[in-house]
Amino acid sequence: MADDNYALTFTKINQEALTSTTLSGAGADLAGSARLDGGFAGLSRTLIDATVELRNLTAQQIQLRDVLGSIHEVLTSQRSLQQAMNDRQAQLGATAAGSEQKIPRSADAGDLPPRLLQTTIELDAAMVKLGRVEGLDSHQRQSQLVMLEKMATEEKVAAGGTTALDLIEVKLAAAKAGVGRPVDKSGNVDPVAGRKNLVDFTRDTGVTATAFGMKALDTADMLIGWRTSMSLERPETLDLADAVTVLGGSLSAPMADIGAILGSYGASGKRAGLSVEESAAFSAALLNAGVNRADAGVAF
């Protein structure tokens, strides 16, 4: 008789062996039943093990899906940040070049000119320093940066070549010098008024730098010197800047030199009874006569 093997899970039943067995009917039934029970028990254990493995696999798939979702959110955030940087760099590049050339918004960071990347790094670093001095949070720093970038495009500021980075440095110098710290009779500092004063001083510096043909930071130092040495407020400082502009043009005296003399020796002229405009006129007259800045100081 041919061999017919029937596989029942891990148990094999030999058909020939069963038909040739001479066991009694009851004994044979019990033996066959025991074999079948053993086979089904093995199958049950296998199914239980498989079920446990499937549950573990399902749990791992859920964890993997969560991880992939987190990675997707991070990548989306990074793309949004990179897009914002590209947009701002494109705007800065167009402003600095004074042309209509635009950098594609979809440009990768590696495709951007190194000069624009360096400008962005310098702007961010300068804003961090300014934020520490003024006590600005990240949102306020960003708002200030947007405002200063816009200020740098104003006609009277941009005409002198003053950039947003220059204006940040001017504002930082003014903040360190205490320009933006108005104190009331009780000795309390008004932070809102102080920030407005700093913004006004920064714009005034940009305009004066254009009029005097000076660098913005040098102009800021000059105006700070006027304010501190001659105890001037903003209106008086602006009037003096206008007077220097007129005198420089009429007497062919360098406005930067007139301003420097006033910053160093204006207090002496004030103690002698001269108004700030008279001190400016005296400085311009000395320079027009060929007197250098050092000798002009001796004259004061």
Secondary structure, DSSP 8 states (H G I E B T S, - for coil): ----EEEETTEEEEHHHHHT----HHHHHHHHHHHHHHHHHHHHHHHHHHHHHHHHHHHHHHHHHHHHHHHHHHHHHHHHHHHHHHHHHHHHHHHHHTS-----TT--GGGS-HHHHHHHHHHHHHHHHHHHHHT--HHHHHHHHHHHHHHHTSHHHHTTT--HHHHHHHHHHHHHTTTT--B-TTS-B-HHHHHHHHHHHHHHHHHHHHHHT--HHHHHHHHHHHHHHHT--HHHHHHHHHHHHHHHHHTT--HHHHHHHHHHHHHHHHHTT--HHHHHHHHHHHHHTT--HHHHHHH-
